[in-house]
């Protein structure tokens, strides 16, 4: 019984929200940081997600697991946030096919190579279009292709294809850079 289905008649809106935050609060924060590179804007996005999540439990009818619901609401809010941001800064987001150059590895502030790679990975993910970014962030949260499909509305096959393409591009870009050192 890995999926936690809420019964709307058993939980009030506040209780459902509290349960969701207790279980997925950390994931909401990671999701916001995945969508928004600026720390202050990421904190604002977390607040927006929490507000939308609380409101959503007014009409939640147990049609999916709590996990899928939280991610669906969170990603919808985050995508709206990115789209609003994109309108104010056109031309900064690109599709999977256009991610040819990764952010510079010359970040001397970071103490470890692992931290640098993680930062570069998220910098690359921040450059993806919202639909591709959503799939990759859910993948990094270790959701299955089927679960990602539940959140995004894509088929499991389409999800797997997107993940494979991004992973191949990242592998190629990171290994090419390693050979240049």
Backbone as CSV, one residue per row, in Angstrom:
resi,resn,N_x,N_y,N_z,CA_x,CA_y,CA_z,C_x,C_y,C_z
1,UNK,0.834,-1.184,0.000,0.000,0.000,0.000,0.878,1.246,0.000
2,UNK,1.738,1.381,-1.029,2.675,2.482,-1.126,2.024,3.815,-1.420
3,UNK,0.829,3.798,-2.029,0.169,5.054,-2.376,-0.795,5.444,-1.276
4,UNK,-0.769,6.686,-0.915,-1.590,7.190,0.166,-2.765,7.948,-0.442
5,UNK,-3.910,7.281,-0.545,-5.100,7.898,-1.129,-5.893,8.555,-0.004
6,UNK,-6.205,9.810,-0.172,-6.995,10.521,0.824,-8.472,10.296,0.546
7,UNK,-9.206,10.070,1.566,-10.657,9.995,1.460,-11.200,11.364,1.854
8,UNK,-11.846,12.061,0.926,-12.282,13.428,1.220,-13.255,13.506,2.398
9,UNK,-14.012,12.457,2.637,-14.962,12.504,3.735,-14.288,12.323,5.078
10,UNK,-13.057,11.797,5.091,-12.363,11.525,6.340,-11.462,12.661,6.802
11,UNK,-11.041,13.512,5.907,-10.082,14.548,6.262,-10.606,15.930,5.902
12,UNK,-10.443,16.852,6.827,-10.800,18.228,6.521,-9.718,18.813,5.615
13,UNK,-9.998,19.940,5.038,-9.040,20.628,4.172,-7.753,20.916,4.930
14,UNK,-7.853,21.415,6.150,-6.664,21.723,6.947,-5.875,20.471,7.294
15,UNK,-6.582,19.424,7.683,-5.907,18.187,8.066,-5.230,17.544,6.854
16,UNK,-5.895,17.558,5.714,-5.305,16.999,4.493,-4.052,17.780,4.113
17,UNK,-4.143,19.098,4.207,-2.982,19.941,3.900,-1.843,19.649,4.867
18,UNK,-2.140,19.580,6.147,-1.105,19.306,7.150,-0.438,17.962,6.908
19,UNK,-1.221,16.965,6.567,-0.669,15.642,6.282,0.233,15.700,5.048
20,UNK,-0.205,16.394,4.026,0.581,16.507,2.795,1.908,17.220,3.061
21,UNK,1.872,18.284,3.827,3.089,19.043,4.126,4.041,18.220,4.992
22,UNK,3.483,17.475,5.939,4.334,16.641,6.790,5.084,15.605,5.957
23,UNK,4.419,15.054,4.967,5.041,14.014,4.144,5.868,14.572,2.992
24,UNK,5.459,15.681,2.411,6.074,16.154,1.172,6.594,17.583,1.230
25,UNK,6.716,18.144,2.427,7.217,19.514,2.559,8.611,19.683,1.986
26,UNK,9.488,18.725,2.249,10.852,18.779,1.701,10.849,18.707,0.182
27,UNK,9.987,17.875,-0.365,9.893,17.755,-1.818,9.401,19.059,-2.439
28,UNK,8.485,19.741,-1.766,7.990,21.029,-2.269,9.131,22.040,-2.329
29,UNK,9.956,22.063,-1.310,11.092,22.996,-1.301,12.096,22.642,-2.401
30,UNK,12.393,21.361,-2.580,13.315,20.948,-3.651,12.732,21.285,-5.018
31,UNK,11.433,21.087,-5.172,10.767,21.393,-6.433,10.897,22.881,-6.742
32,UNK,10.667,23.722,-5.752,10.763,25.176,-5.964,12.184,25.566,-6.343
33,UNK,13.182,24.999,-5.665,14.580,25.303,-6.010,14.918,24.774,-7.396
34,UNK,14.278,23.685,-7.799,14.503,23.150,-9.137,13.952,24.044,-10.232
35,UNK,12.881,24.727,-9.925,12.276,25.631,-10.907,12.851,27.036,-10.841
36,UNK,13.255,27.473,-9.673,13.683,28.860,-9.507,15.086,28.917,-8.916
37,UNK,16.028,29.491,-9.654,17.417,29.570,-9.211,17.621,30.639,-8.140
38,UNK,16.883,31.718,-8.191,17.010,32.802,-7.223,16.401,32.354,-5.889
39,UNK,17.189,32.419,-4.816,16.735,31.917,-3.502,15.486,32.619,-2.995
40,UNK,15.443,33.929,-3.124,14.276,34.681,-2.641,13.026,34.328,-3.449
41,UNK,13.184,34.237,-4.754,12.045,33.870,-5.592,11.626,32.423,-5.348
42,UNK,12.588,31.545,-5.040,12.265,30.156,-4.719,11.443,30.097,-3.425
43,UNK,11.799,30.917,-2.434,11.012,30.965,-1.182,9.596,31.465,-1.471
44,UNK,9.473,32.463,-2.332,8.144,32.946,-2.718,7.359,31.836,-3.415
45,UNK,8.044,31.093,-4.270,7.388,30.002,-4.993,6.913,28.924,-4.013
46,UNK,7.716,28.607,-3.011,7.300,27.635,-1.991,6.000,28.111,-1.331
47,UNK,5.935,29.384,-0.980,4.720,29.920,-0.360,3.527,29.823,-1.305
48,UNK,3.753,30.129,-2.578,2.674,30.037,-3.564,2.185,28.594,-3.705
49,UNK,3.110,27.646,-3.696,2.737,26.230,-3.801,1.930,25.814,-2.580
50,UNK,2.377,26.231,-1.403,1.639,25.882,-0.182,0.223,26.449,-0.211
51,UNK,0.086,27.690,-0.644,-1.248,28.303,-0.712,-2.142,27.549,-1.698
52,UNK,-1.607,27.217,-2.855,-2.388,26.495,-3.860,-2.725,25.085,-3.374
53,UNK,-1.783,24.460,-2.698,-2.019,23.109,-2.188,-3.147,23.133,-1.157
54,UNK,-3.099,24.080,-0.245,-4.159,24.173,0.756,-5.523,24.368,0.075
55,UNK,-5.573,25.301,-0.881,-6.831,25.545,-1.600,-7.290,24.303,-2.347
56,UNK,-6.353,23.542,-2.875,-6.704,22.381,-3.700,-7.420,21.288,-2.917
57,UNK,-7.169,21.204,-1.620,-7.818,20.156,-0.830,-9.300,20.429,-0.606
58,UNK,-9.754,21.621,-0.990,-11.188,21.907,-0.931,-11.938,21.066,-1.967
59,UNK,-11.290,20.784,-3.104,-11.951,20.033,-4.168,-11.285,18.695,-4.477
60,UNK,-10.293,18.303,-3.712,-9.646,17.008,-3.898,-10.621,15.891,-3.546
61,UNK,-10.744,14.925,-4.436,-11.694,13.832,-4.229,-11.027,12.472,-4.219
62,UNK,-9.746,12.412,-3.938,-9.057,11.125,-3.870,-8.865,10.469,-5.222
63,UNK,-8.842,11.250,-6.287,-8.726,10.698,-7.631,-7.326,10.174,-7.942
64,UNK,-6.361,10.458,-7.095,-4.994,9.952,-7.250,-4.348,9.925,-5.868
65,UNK,-3.120,9.462,-5.810,-2.430,9.420,-4.521,-2.124,10.836,-4.047
66,UNK,-1.924,10.968,-2.749,-1.559,12.279,-2.199,-0.264,12.758,-2.846
67,UNK,0.690,11.848,-3.018,1.979,12.195,-3.622,1.785,12.804,-5.007
68,UNK,0.993,12.119,-5.837,0.734,12.645,-7.187,0.031,13.990,-7.124
69,UNK,-0.919,14.142,-6.196,-1.650,15.396,-6.066,-0.713,16.547,-5.690
70,UNK,0.143,16.294,-4.686,1.067,17.338,-4.241,1.980,17.756,-5.391
71,UNK,2.542,16.776,-6.105,3.422,17.101,-7.224,2.657,17.796,-8.347
72,UNK,1.440,17.357,-8.621,0.652,17.987,-9.686,0.398,19.453,-9.363
73,UNK,-0.046,19.726,-8.147,-0.308,21.108,-7.746,0.994,21.905,-7.759
74,UNK,2.042,21.342,-7.167,3.329,22.039,-7.097,3.890,22.371,-8.465
75,UNK,3.849,21.404,-9.360,4.388,21.664,-10.698,3.520,22.642,-11.485
76,UNK,2.219,22.568,-11.316,1.365,23.525,-12.017,1.658,24.957,-11.562
77,UNK,1.813,25.145,-10.260,2.142,26.476,-9.739,3.519,26.908,-10.239
78,UNK,4.481,25.988,-10.206,5.843,26.317,-10.640,5.890,26.653,-12.125
79,UNK,5.155,25.908,-12.927,5.129,26.188,-14.372,4.518,27.568,-14.614
80,UNK,3.453,27.894,-13.905,2.858,29.229,-14.046,3.859,30.303,-13.639
81,UNK,4.609,30.036,-12.584,5.648,30.969,-12.118,6.701,31.187,-13.204
82,UNK,7.157,30.108,-13.814,8.188,30.190,-14.857,7.644,30.893,-16.096
83,UNK,6.407,30.592,-16.452,5.824,31.252,-17.617,5.699,32.753,-17.391
84,UNK,5.324,33.154,-16.198,5.244,34.589,-15.890,6.637,35.209,-15.934
85,UNK,7.610,34.483,-15.401,8.993,34.963,-15.421,9.503,35.051,-16.851
86,UNK,9.154,34.081,-17.660,9.612,34.049,-19.049,9.046,35.220,-19.847
87,UNK,7.823,35.605,-19.525,7.245,36.761,-20.228,8.043,38.020,-19.935
88,UNK,8.610,38.085,-18.727,9.396,39.270,-18.392,10.844,39.151,-18.855
89,UNK,11.301,37.931,-19.161,12.674,37.699,-19.643,12.642,36.735,-20.826
90,UNK,12.158,37.158,-21.976,12.039,36.246,-23.119,13.403,35.762,-23.619
91,UNK,13.426,34.549,-24.136,14.625,34.022,-24.777,15.597,33.288,-23.872
92,UNK,15.309,33.145,-22.575,16.259,32.488,-21.683,16.058,30.985,-21.594
93,UNK,14.850,30.457,-21.840,14.583,29.035,-21.722,14.727,28.356,-23.079
94,UNK,15.241,27.122,-23.049,15.445,26.383,-24.290,14.932,24.964,-24.123
95,UNK,14.708,24.274,-25.236,14.276,22.883,-25.222,15.447,21.935,-25.053
96,UNK,15.119,20.666,-24.914,16.141,19.631,-24.721,17.168,19.664,-25.854
97,UNK,16.682,19.817,-27.065,17.564,19.770,-28.231,18.593,20.900,-28.236
98,UNK,18.264,22.015,-27.595,19.123,23.197,-27.650,20.123,23.290,-26.494
99,UNK,20.114,22.344,-25.589,21.058,22.380,-24.461,22.382,21.812,-24.945
100,UNK,23.193,22.636,-25.520,24.483,22.185,-26.029,25.610,22.552,-25.074
101,UNK,25.498,23.719,-24.500,26.556,24.170,-23.604,26.046,24.209,-22.182
102,UNK,26.805,23.615,-21.287,26.453,23.619,-19.868,27.112,24.811,-19.184
103,UNK,26.619,25.184,-18.032,27.243,26.287,-17.299,28.715,25.984,-17.000
104,UNK,29.455,27.019,-16.848,30.880,26.899,-16.594,31.177,26.107,-15.333
105,UNK,32.270,25.329,-15.381,32.698,24.556,-14.217,33.720,25.325,-13.397
106,UNK,33.937,26.587,-13.715,34.960,27.389,-13.038,34.457,28.015,-11.752
107,UNK,33.593,27.355,-11.044,33.047,27.887,-9.805,33.968,27.509,-8.653
108,UNK,34.848,28.430,-8.273,35.849,28.154,-7.251,35.294,28.272,-5.834
109,UNK,34.078,28.762,-5.704,33.475,28.934,-4.390,33.066,27.578,-3.800
110,UNK,32.664,26.674,-4.630,32.200,25.377,-4.149,33.350,24.539,-3.612
111,UNK,33.102,23.857,-2.510,34.162,23.113,-1.830,34.444,21.770,-2.475
112,UNK,33.450,21.146,-3.098,33.677,19.818,-3.638,33.230,19.728,-5.082
113,UNK,33.789,18.772,-5.777,33.407,18.550,-7.171,31.956,18.114,-7.266
114,UNK,31.477,17.365,-6.312,30.087,16.926,-6.317,29.145,18.117,-6.237
115,UNK,29.461,19.092,-5.414,28.632,20.290,-5.303,28.619,21.059,-6.619
116,UNK,29.769,21.115,-7.267,29.843,21.820,-8.548,28.987,21.112,-9.594
117,UNK,29.054,19.799,-9.634,28.267,19.057,-10.610,26.772,19.230,-10.351
118,UNK,26.384,19.202,-9.092,24.975,19.373,-8.746,24.496,20.761,-9.163
119,UNK,25.298,21.756,-8.896,24.923,23.125,-9.285,24.808,23.247,-10.794
120,UNK,25.738,22.642,-11.503,25.698,22.699,-12.967,24.489,21.950,-13.507
121,UNK,24.180,20.820,-12.899,23.013,20.059,-13.319,21.754,20.893,-13.154
122,UNK,21.592,21.526,-12.001,20.399,22.340,-11.782,20.407,23.604,-12.627
123,UNK,21.554,24.147,-12.897,21.612,25.303,-13.797,21.136,24.902,-15.188
124,UNK,21.501,23.705,-15.598,21.045,23.205,-16.894,19.544,22.955,-16.865
125,UNK,19.060,22.355,-15.803,17.630,22.092,-15.687,16.843,23.400,-15.671
126,UNK,17.380,24.439,-15.046,16.700,25.744,-15.027,16.532,26.315,-16.423
127,UNK,17.387,25.910,-17.353,17.318,26.427,-18.723,16.308,25.674,-19.586
128,UNK,15.808,24.543,-19.116,14.849,23.769,-19.889,13.479,24.434,-19.906
129,UNK,12.722,24.140,-20.945,11.337,24.588,-21.004,10.579,23.908,-19.870
130,UNK,9.490,24.531,-19.386,8.782,23.994,-18.223,8.386,22.516,-18.321
131,UNK,7.912,22.058,-19.463,7.481,20.659,-19.567,8.657,19.697,-19.380
132,UNK,9.803,20.010,-19.998,10.984,19.159,-19.850,11.553,19.268,-18.439
133,UNK,11.525,20.452,-17.884,12.020,20.676,-16.527,11.176,19.872,-15.535
134,UNK,9.869,19.898,-15.727,8.966,19.174,-14.845,9.291,17.681,-14.835
135,UNK,9.475,17.105,-15.997,9.788,15.675,-16.085,11.096,15.368,-15.368
136,UNK,12.127,16.175,-15.605,13.426,15.893,-14.995,13.405,16.086,-13.480
137,UNK,12.694,17.090,-12.997,12.631,17.290,-11.551,11.886,16.148,-10.866
138,UNK,10.833,15.670,-11.489,10.120,14.524,-10.931,10.991,13.270,-10.981
139,UNK,11.750,13.122,-12.044,12.679,11.990,-12.156,13.728,12.052,-11.039
140,UNK,14.248,13.233,-10.781,15.232,13.391,-9.712,14.623,13.136,-8.336
141,UNK,13.300,13.272,-8.220,12.605,12.931,-6.970,12.307,11.429,-6.915
142,UNK,12.806,10.695,-7.895,12.706,9.234,-7.975,11.284,8.737,-8.216
143,UNK,10.482,9.513,-8.931,9.178,9.034,-9.347,9.362,8.153,-10.572
144,UNK,8.507,7.172,-10.730,8.560,6.302,-11.904,7.978,7.035,-13.104
145,UNK,8.226,6.509,-14.295,7.672,7.115,-15.503,6.149,7.148,-15.425
146,UNK,5.563,6.108,-14.869,4.104,6.067,-14.715,3.616,7.162,-13.762
147,UNK,4.309,7.318,-12.628,3.932,8.368,-11.672,4.121,9.755,-12.283
148,UNK,5.207,9.939,-13.027,5.440,11.226,-13.691,4.324,11.493,-14.691
149,UNK,3.911,10.446,-15.393,2.795,10.581,-16.325,1.513,10.999,-15.628
150,UNK,1.275,10.463,-14.415,0.089,10.858,-13.646,0.098,12.350,-13.340
151,UNK,1.286,12.872,-13.061,1.410,14.287,-12.713,1.325,15.172,-13.948
152,UNK,2.008,14.755,-15.017,2.143,15.616,-16.189,1.073,15.420,-17.256
153,UNK,0.432,14.269,-17.245,-0.533,13.966,-18.299,0.103,13.322,-19.517
154,UNK,1.425,13.084,-19.484,2.119,12.412,-20.568,2.010,10.903,-20.393
155,UNK,2.193,10.173,-21.469,2.242,8.717,-21.344,3.571,8.321,-20.717
156,UNK,3.614,7.149,-20.109,4.855,6.664,-19.496,5.957,6.560,-20.548
157,UNK,5.608,6.174,-21.770,6.592,6.084,-22.857,7.169,7.445,-23.222
158,UNK,6.316,8.456,-23.285,6.793,9.805,-23.603,7.693,10.325,-22.488
159,UNK,7.345,10.014,-21.254,8.172,10.411,-20.116,9.539,9.745,-20.218
160,UNK,9.546,8.447,-20.450,10.809,7.704,-20.551,11.679,8.247,-21.683
161,UNK,11.060,8.607,-22.790,11.806,9.157,-23.927,12.449,10.497,-23.555
162,UNK,11.701,11.372,-22.908,12.253,12.673,-22.503,13.419,12.489,-21.534
163,UNK,13.230,11.610,-20.561,14.286,11.366,-19.579,15.529,10.827,-20.275
164,UNK,15.349,9.896,-21.174,16.484,9.308,-21.893,17.232,10.374,-22.696
165,UNK,16.509,11.234,-23.376,17.149,12.285,-24.177,17.965,13.249,-23.317
166,UNK,17.391,13.686,-22.221,18.107,14.625,-21.357,19.323,13.950,-20.735
167,UNK,19.162,12.721,-20.277,20.290,12.010,-19.683,21.408,11.809,-20.701
168,UNK,21.065,11.485,-21.938,22.077,11.295,-22.984,22.820,12.599,-23.256
169,UNK,22.095,13.698,-23.337,22.730,14.995,-23.569,23.641,15.378,-22.404
170,UNK,23.174,15.161,-21.192,23.985,15.487,-20.024,25.232,14.608,-19.949
171,UNK,25.063,13.327,-20.219,26.206,12.406,-20.194,27.250,12.826,-21.208
172,UNK,26.797,13.141,-22.406,27.721,13.569,-23.466,28.420,14.875,-23.087
173,UNK,27.661,15.829,-22.601,28.236,17.131,-22.266,29.219,17.023,-21.100
174,UNK,28.855,16.266,-20.080,29.735,16.137,-18.924,30.973,15.309,-19.256
175,UNK,30.842,14.269,-20.099,32.013,13.454,-20.445,32.931,14.203,-21.405
176,UNK,32.375,14.998,-22.297,33.191,15.812,-23.210,34.007,16.806,-22.413
177,UNK,33.395,17.420,-21.418,34.114,18.387,-20.596,35.233,17.698,-19.810
178,UNK,34.957,16.503,-19.291,35.955,15.765,-18.537,37.174,15.430,-19.373
179,UNK,36.973,15.187,-20.665,38.080,14.883,-21.570,38.919,16.117,-21.887
180,UNK,38.336,17.306,-21.738,39.044,18.546,-22.048,39.959,18.980,-20.923
181,UNK,39.783,18.414,-19.741,40.574,18.829,-18.581,41.927,18.257,-18.605
